[in-house]
Amino acid sequence: MVRTVTGDTRLPSADRRPGGARDDEPNDSGPEHAPATYPGGNGDEPSDARLIEASLRAPERFAGVFDRHADEIHAYAGRRLGPEHADDVTAETFFVAFRKRHRYDTSRPDARPWLYGIAGNLISGHRRAEVRRLRALARAPHDAGERGAHEEERGAERASAAALRPALAAALARLSSAERDLLLLVAWADLSYEEAAEALRIPIGTVRSRLHRVRAKLRRHLDLPQED
């Protein structure tokens, strides 16, 4: 189980909404630039930006960001690295986020891309473990699968089932780290192109061109017809 910055050990359900952030910019946006409520909420729920801003004065407020997104980050790390690494990656993601919260761009209400960017950097430190996992899945029977806590999310379940197909697992293992990071942020984390660009701190044009190349590679590896 993952521990929050305030000592709580809960991993509640994630609340996923559109948006983005960067962890490399100073927090020079005032309260007037951050939406008062979280997009899609009931009108009383503060945005991630407001929670992070408030946590600069009252650090315990950052627990709200954890409660909102921790299980989603945990599921993503688990799908990429396996359950043995998911707790550590999730805990470290929120530790880094808490430590860098003063650099968060509060003009962006949703912290998901920012958090996925941090998690991706941590996952890259386990690159060999990820490739070993994919190669092991490539050798598994076609109908092999894992059962985990993340399977209650239908989108995540479909992505996990697809990734467990041996041919696709083998194809993913052949991608470079940068290619795999981008593809899985879009396919598994369900980030938009704009959000993926924010998470990886690359231009959106690079996102589009890189994804085009990655899809072409996967089609070749899987012996599928090329797109027009």
N, C-alpha and C positions, 0 to 999 in steps of 0.2 A: 504494500500500500504506500502511496506517495504522501509525504507530509507537506503541509502548506507552510507559508512563511510565518504564520502565527501559531503553528503547532497543531492545527486541525488535521485529521487524517482522512477526511472524506474525499471521495471522488464522485461528485454528483454528475448528473446528466449535463452534457454540453448544450449551449445555446448558440447556434451558429447563425451568423448574419453577415451581410456584405460589408466591406470596408477595407482598411489597410493602414499600415504604419511603418515607420523606419526607426531603427535603433541607433542610427549614426548621425542624427541631427539634434542640436540642442533644443531644449524645450523653451522656445521663445514666443509661444502662442499663449495669449491670455485667456481667461475663462470665457471671454465673449466669443472666442472662436470654436469652442467645444460645444456640441449639442447638449442640451440640458437632459434629454432622455435618450435611452438606447433605442436605435432604429428597430421598429417592429415590436417594441414593448407595449406596455399598457399605459404609458404616459407618466408613470411614476418611477420607472427603472432607470438608474443612471447609466450613461454610456461607459464603455471601457476607459475612454479618455478622461471622463470626470472622475472615475474611481482612481485612476493612476495619478491624476492631478491632486486629488484629495490625499492620496497616500504619501505625498511629499511632506504633508503636515502631520498626518495620522497614519503611520505605516500599516496598521492593521486593516485599513481600507483596501489594501492590495489583495487581501484574501477573496474579495469579490471577483476579481479577475481570474484567480485560480478556480473558484467555484464554477465560474461560467465556462471555462475552456479546458480544464485539466484532463477530463476524461477523453476529449477529442484528440488532444496531443498524445495522450497515453495510447489510444487506439492506433494512431498513425505510427508511432514509434514501434508498437508491437507488431504491426503488419510488416514493417520494414526490417526489424531486427530480431523479432521473436520476443516472447514474454520475459525472457531472462534479462533483457536490457531495457524494457519499457519503463519500469519504475525509475531506474537511475536517470534515463534521458528526460523523463517528465520532471522529476525533482530538480535536475540541473537546469532545465529550460526556465522554470519559474524562479529559481535562484538567480540566474543571470538576468532575467527580466526585472526582477525586483531591484537588483543592484544597478541596473541601467535605466530605471524608470524615469529618472530626471531628464533623459535624452529623448523620451518618447515625443513624437509629433502629435500634440493634442488636437490638431485640426482634423485628425482622422479618428472617428468614433470607435471603430472596431479594431481590436488588438490582434485578431487572428493572423493576418499576414506577418506581423512583427514576431509573434510567438512561433509561427511555423519557420520563419527565417532563422531564429535562434535554435530551434530543434533540429533543423537541417544541418546547421553547422556542427552540432553535437553528434548527429548521426554519421556525418562524414568521418568522424574519428573512429567509427566502427565499420569502415568501408569493407574491410576483409571479412568481417562477420556477416555483413549483408550479402556479399557475393557468395560466401560459403552456404548461407541459408538458401539463396536462390538456386544454386547448383544442386543442393540436396533436394529441393522441391522439384527440380527438373528430372531427378531420377525416381521420383515417387510415382505410384500408380496414378492414372489420369483422374480417378475419382477421389484421390486423397484430399483431405482437408483438415483444417484446424477448427477447434471449437474454442471460442474465447468470449470474454465479456463484451467485446466490441461488436459482436454479430447481431446485437439487437438493432443496430442501425442498418436499415435496409440497403442504403447506398454503399456503406462500408462492407456489408456482407457480399454484395455483388462484386465489388472490387477485389475483396479477399479471395472469393471463389475463382475469379478470373486469374489472379496472380498465382494461384496454386496449380493451374494447368501447367504441366511440365514444359510444353513448348514455349509458352509465354514466359515462364520463370527463366528458362535458358536464355531467351531473347533479352530479358531485362538484365541478366547477369553480364551480357556482352556490351551493354551501354556504358558509356563513361559515367563517372560520378555526377558531373554537371547535367548530363542528359537525363539520367535517372531521377535526379532531384526535381527537375522541372516537370517531367512527365507525371511523376507521382503526386506532386503538389496540385496539378490540374485534375488528374484522374482519381486520386484517392482523397485528397484534402478538399477537393471541389472548389479550389480557388479559381477566380476569373483570371484572364490574362493579365489584367491590371494588378490584381492582388499578387499573382505569382511574380510579376516584375518587382513589386514592392518587397516581397519576401526575399528575393534573391538579389535585390539591388542592381538590376540590369534594366536596360531600356525595353519597352514593350515590343519594339521592333525585333529585338534579339529573341524575345520570348516566341514571337510568331515564327521567325525563321528557324529557330532551333527546334521547335515542336514539329515543324514541317519535315525537317531532316530526321528527327527521331521516329516519326510515324513511318517514313519511308524505310528506315532501317528495320523497324519491327515487321513491316509487311514483307520485306525480303527474308528476314529470319524465319517468319512464319509461313512463307511461301503463299502469300495472299496477293490478289490483284492490286496493282498500284492505283492510287486515286488519280483522277484527272487533274 
